[in-house]
Amino acid sequence: MVSYKKIIKNKLFLSLIVLLIFLFLTSCNRGSSQEEVSVNLEQNYQSGYNGLKIELVENYPPENVFVNSVFSIAIKLSNQGAYKLFDGTIEVLGFDNQFIEMHDLNEGKRFPVSSTYMYGKNIENPSGDINHIEFSGQTKELKRGAESYDATFFVKAGYDYSNELVTTVCVNPSSYEVYDGGCKAQDTLTFYGQGAPLSITEIEQITNTGGDKEIRFVVTIENKGSGEAESITLTDYKIGGESMECEFRKNSNSNSNMFIFEEEQKVQLVCNSAIIASSSYETSLHISYHFTYSEKIKGSFNLLE
Amino acid sequence: MAGEGAAGAELAGKIGGALKGAGSSAGPAAKAAGAKLVSGLGSAAGGLGGAAGGVGNVVGAGGTAVKGAAAATGWFGMKSAFDAGQDFGTWLFIAGILFYIGKVAGLPSGFLVFIATFLLFFYSYILFQGHKGGWITVISFYVWGILLGFKGIMPFDQTYLIYVASIIFGIAAIFGLITKGQGLADEAIGLVPIIVFFIEIGAITAIADGFFNLSSLLKSMILFMPWFAFAGLFSTKKNNIILNILKFLGVFYMVSILTVGLIPDLGFSSEIFNPEEFLDTERELRSGEGDRPNPALLQLKCTLKMFQKIGETYSIEQCVQEEMQEYEIKAKCTDDTGALDPNCVTSERQKLEAEGQTTSGTIDRDIVEETSAEFIIDSSTFPKEVTRKVGQMVQYPLTLELKNPHELDLKVRVGCKFPANSNTRANFDSGEVFEGVIIPEGREVIETNNKDEVISRICKVPDESNINGSSKIQFYAEFEGLKTESYLTRMFVEKYDEDNQLLKEAKNEFVSGSSRHSGSADEFARINFAFGEPETNPIIEEDDTVILISALENLKNGKITKVENYKLELDPDFIVSDGEYGCISGGESDVTLPDNMRDGDKIPLGLCFLEMSDEIKSKLDDADFLLNTYNAYLDYNYRIEKVQNIKVNILT
């Protein structure tokens, strides 16, 4: 007769095996935080952290390129975010001049091509605007005695983008009121992207119920994309249709509406507004900004004799 | 014979005991693990410990096998075969043999992996009787290796590997805790079938080849051993004649493979003929280029010196290096009578000081075609020992194999020498020597630009040499027209910022590791050069003060006999702003070659400052970074030598 203990042990053991396999298999689907956000594009394009997507067109360049020949690098740019993209520059970097010479000028190529903007995803254009850019180059000789050379390169795109958050907040001028038939103010609101890589992730609401009643919003703007944010410029900051006083924390820039990112890809915006009402009410909060962003991908091909 | 078998078993037990003691804290669990691991390793036929234990077992088994060989026929043999067939290990052995045959025959890979998977789980079933924890290890590595394709290894993804390691160790730890430590040992045993599996399907080869070159020993072990068959053979629980014979044959086969695999590593040295010559060779290695002190004693001496230097800046490593250099100088400058030549000591110390102003280089692994030359001495045909009457000719074959993939126009002069004094410590550079006669006469010089050239001549002992008894012959070849190129890569930026992800990634991708120094093919000699601020910094900023150091390095054990010219191609990006112009080009008169050159000797060429051109500065305005590789060219003559022991018995 098998003991009860042994049955439990066996079951436990089997469970561990199943758990192990399960954990492994789920690792297949590990991806960036962007992909984990569930986005129902049909209902709301202004969510998630997508921006410009850069891809190399297959076979441009091919896997193997021979010495003393011409090759092309074709790049597909698609605006996967929710906003217009403009003033883009794309360049190919990293080729060793000893082995490869690019035909194009060093400062890169401008995009969008043949229009001012690349539009993001919307109801009429669910996949966003797409552009193709091509670079060409010439390969030279390998090192003497070498049979191949791994030509690795970067494709870097810099562009201007926007982001906008419109949300409803509850303003409660008196948190200590026992009875208030209005709304309940939340201390912190969390967001999962507005359709741009540099997005508002959190808004902390602080109400000053002293003499001059004032509401303060501490808005956290974070880079959640795979590129680098270079600078951000506020364009609109209103509560209930009225402008707020906003400034970036730890901003050394003389222009208070502009912040230049350094090592940390995160900034806090502090906005203040006076409260006129005496009881709580719901109102709209609107913050929008432009920012400069850059993305890069890596590619390679074998240079063969 | 039975006693030897017992001795073998005892040896295996001792190895198991040693493994047990080697850092395990789980007490009884480790004891079981140690013993089981040894038998598991033995069953996988991996590792010398397992082989040693296996050899011990098999000597005993062999004895039994010899005694029982006659009895293996007839009814007794049939009974043994039936008995063996009842054992799962036997079935694994048979399946392993069939699998190996299928592999060699070239069956489809997908089918082989399927069969190997079956054999893996079958072997695991045999091995894990009562040790279920092993299944955790087997399943973990199987899922990671086969289903996920060793994701995280190539391309290397540290984050993912940490994720995988955390899962495996986490589950292993949970199981270990539940089983109060016993499970840990079982999980360790799980590695045995998984290693066998991955060796059988060649995964180990594929991964290892991506990171390093496998030695011929390892390659032999991977390619020619039917691992599952061995696993089955040594997992059998039955003990009968047929199985013992198979075990004996199995270990014999394993030892053969190991021996064959070892020989290419050792090389078929023509100097190793008999025990006396073994010792002779070792003696020569010890004293060939200067007596070297025992490194352990040096380390002890310098460690004790440290106590005298308390309060002062002191480095044990530097002390050891300096002591080694002093030994080498003394050995070089001491003559046969034991007297030390002070002038020689001064000159050698100056040379060492000059070497401090040189720079290193690396072998560029991208370059696969290189110029090389080697004297070939076939141990089976070379007349190591000859007997002659007085006045009879003594001749030796000279074979030089030249590889010239770049079809350089080379002039090769071959020759041979014999020492006047048959002292085994004969130095062909000093002391009296006799020049051998090359036959056909007048054919010592060969001009060639063939990619592959084999030069065969005969070296005749000159009559005046009077060689009698043990002596040596030195073959030499002098090459004119050799050319070696070196390459150095540098990354240019306006200003390097570690926080700039693009620059950081570019640095890691293009100029990390060996890019600090120049690289070349593994040929006879090369130019080493480096420039930057400091010179070994592969990233050059726009406003850097760029210093260039260059040196000539001897890469083989021969001698650079002449430098025709050398040139570093740095224009149009750089010009020499201050310093010796010889740092970027020169000829014979610019290089002083020492008389005695050794492998690794460096001769400084030049030290100067470079100025970046406006052209490259303006390119930097538009680009985040630039990358460029610079060439250095060396045209030179070189001499190689090979010494061979000989013995001439002259009959009077």
HADDOCK unambig.tbl for C-alpha pairs under 7 A between the chains (distance, minus, plus):
assign (segid A and resid 16 and name CA) (segid B and resid 171 and name CA) 6.97 0.50 0.50
assign (segid A and resid 17 and name CA) (segid B and resid 136 and name CA) 6.38 0.50 0.50
assign (segid A and resid 20 and name CA) (segid B and resid 171 and name CA) 6.99 0.50 0.50
assign (segid A and resid 94 and name CA) (segid B and resid 626 and name CA) 6.69 0.50 0.50
assign (segid A and resid 94 and name CA) (segid B and resid 627 and name CA) 6.30 0.50 0.50
assign (segid A and resid 95 and name CA) (segid B and resid 627 and name CA) 6.51 0.50 0.50
assign (segid A and resid 96 and name CA) (segid B and resid 627 and name CA) 4.85 0.50 0.50
assign (segid A and resid 96 and name CA) (segid B and resid 628 and name CA) 4.96 0.50 0.50
assign (segid A and resid 96 and name CA) (segid B and resid 629 and name CA) 6.64 0.50 0.50
assign (segid A and resid 97 and name CA) (segid B and resid 627 and name CA) 6.44 0.50 0.50
assign (segid A and resid 97 and name CA) (segid B and resid 628 and name CA) 5.21 0.50 0.50
assign (segid A and resid 98 and name CA) (segid B and resid 628 and name CA) 5.95 0.50 0.50
assign (segid A and resid 98 and name CA) (segid B and resid 629 and name CA) 5.53 0.50 0.50
assign (segid A and resid 106 and name CA) (segid B and resid 622 and name CA) 5.88 0.50 0.50
assign (segid A and resid 106 and name CA) (segid B and resid 623 and name CA) 6.11 0.50 0.50
assign (segid A and resid 107 and name CA) (segid B and resid 622 and name CA) 5.01 0.50 0.50
assign (segid A and resid 107 and name CA) (segid B and resid 623 and name CA) 6.37 0.50 0.50
assign (segid A and resid 145 and name CA) (segid B and resid 367 and name CA) 4.94 0.50 0.50
assign (segid A and resid 145 and name CA) (segid B and resid 368 and name CA) 5.70 0.50 0.50
assign (segid A and resid 145 and name CA) (segid B and resid 369 and name CA) 4.39 0.50 0.50
assign (segid A and resid 145 and name CA) (segid B and resid 370 and name CA) 6.34 0.50 0.50
assign (segid A and resid 146 and name CA) (segid B and resid 366 and name CA) 5.38 0.50 0.50
assign (segid A and resid 146 and name CA) (segid B and resid 367 and name CA) 4.02 0.50 0.50
assign (segid A and resid 146 and name CA) (segid B and resid 368 and name CA) 5.51 0.50 0.50
assign (segid A and resid 146 and name CA) (segid B and resid 369 and name CA) 6.57 0.50 0.50
assign (segid A and resid 147 and name CA) (segid B and resid 368 and name CA) 6.95 0.50 0.50
assign (segid A and resid 263 and name CA) (segid B and resid 499 and name CA) 5.84 0.50 0.50
